[in-house]
Amino acid sequence: VLLEGRALLANFERLSVEDANYMLTFLSGAVYALKGEVHKIHTRTFLFGSEDEYKDGTLMQYLKERE
């Protein structure tokens, strides 16, 4: 999904803490390689996006509206 130029909204609530940490670490590394950003949306929900996905401002607007 990230390599296709789409953002990923991931909810880790149903995973164990260990599995959630593993997935968060892996996806954060992938986003880092794409020069992207990770934002915490809720307790165990995160938004992952590549650099290009944040350029047009749509994802940042989404984040601001959630505040």
TORKOL-4160 file (C-alpha; in steps of 0.2 Angstrom, whole numbers, padded with zeros to 4 digits, m for minus):
67
<pt num="1" X="0000" Y="0000" Z="0000"/>
<pt num="2" X="0014" Y="0012" Z="0005"/>
<pt num="3" X="0024" Y="0008" Z="m0011"/>
<pt num="4" X="0008" Y="0011" Z="m0021"/>
<pt num="5" X="0007" Y="0029" Z="m0015"/>
<pt num="6" X="m0007" Y="0027" Z="m0003"/>
<pt num="7" X="m0008" Y="0031" Z="0015"/>
<pt num="8" X="m0011" Y="0017" Z="0028"/>
<pt num="9" X="m0022" Y="0019" Z="0043"/>
<pt num="10" X="m0018" Y="0005" Z="0055"/>
<pt num="11" X="m0027" Y="0000" Z="0071"/>
<pt num="12" X="m0017" Y="m0012" Z="0082"/>
<pt num="13" X="m0031" Y="m0014" Z="0096"/>
<pt num="14" X="m0034" Y="m0032" Z="0093"/>
<pt num="15" X="m0015" Y="m0037" Z="0093"/>
<pt num="16" X="m0005" Y="m0041" Z="0108"/>
<pt num="17" X="0007" Y="m0027" Z="0114"/>
<pt num="18" X="0021" Y="m0038" Z="0107"/>
<pt num="19" X="0014" Y="m0040" Z="0090"/>
<pt num="20" X="0008" Y="m0022" Z="0089"/>
<pt num="21" X="0026" Y="m0016" Z="0094"/>
<pt num="22" X="0033" Y="m0027" Z="0080"/>
<pt num="23" X="0021" Y="m0021" Z="0067"/>
<pt num="24" X="0023" Y="m0003" Z="0072"/>
<pt num="25" X="0042" Y="m0004" Z="0072"/>
<pt num="26" X="0042" Y="m0013" Z="0054"/>
<pt num="27" X="0030" Y="0000" Z="0047"/>
<pt num="28" X="0039" Y="0015" Z="0054"/>
<pt num="29" X="0055" Y="0008" Z="0046"/>
<pt num="30" X="0046" Y="0007" Z="0029"/>
<pt num="31" X="0039" Y="0024" Z="0031"/>
<pt num="32" X="0056" Y="0031" Z="0036"/>
<pt num="33" X="0064" Y="0023" Z="0020"/>
<pt num="34" X="0051" Y="0032" Z="0010"/>
<pt num="35" X="0055" Y="0049" Z="0019"/>
<pt num="36" X="0037" Y="0049" Z="0026"/>
<pt num="37" X="0029" Y="0052" Z="0043"/>
<pt num="38" X="0019" Y="0042" Z="0056"/>
<pt num="39" X="0006" Y="0050" Z="0066"/>
<pt num="40" X="m0003" Y="0043" Z="0081"/>
<pt num="41" X="m0022" Y="0045" Z="0079"/>
<pt num="42" X="m0028" Y="0036" Z="0094"/>
<pt num="43" X="m0021" Y="0025" Z="0108"/>
<pt num="44" X="m0017" Y="0011" Z="0096"/>
<pt num="45" X="m0021" Y="0018" Z="0079"/>
<pt num="46" X="m0008" Y="0026" Z="0068"/>
<pt num="47" X="m0007" Y="0035" Z="0051"/>
<pt num="48" X="0008" Y="0030" Z="0040"/>
<pt num="49" X="0011" Y="0040" Z="0024"/>
<pt num="50" X="0026" Y="0043" Z="0012"/>
<pt num="51" X="0033" Y="0060" Z="0009"/>
<pt num="52" X="0023" Y="0062" Z="m0007"/>
<pt num="53" X="0006" Y="0059" Z="0002"/>
<pt num="54" X="0009" Y="0073" Z="0014"/>
<pt num="55" X="0015" Y="0085" Z="0000"/>
<pt num="56" X="m0003" Y="0090" Z="m0006"/>
<pt num="57" X="m0009" Y="0094" Z="0012"/>
<pt num="58" X="m0024" Y="0082" Z="0012"/>
<pt num="59" X="m0017" Y="0071" Z="0026"/>
<pt num="60" X="m0011" Y="0086" Z="0036"/>
<pt num="61" X="m0028" Y="0094" Z="0035"/>
<pt num="62" X="m0036" Y="0077" Z="0040"/>
<pt num="63" X="m0025" Y="0077" Z="0056"/>
<pt num="64" X="m0029" Y="0095" Z="0060"/>
<pt num="65" X="m0048" Y="0092" Z="0059"/>
<pt num="66" X="m0046" Y="0077" Z="0071"/>
<pt num="67" X="m0038" Y="0088" Z="0085"/>
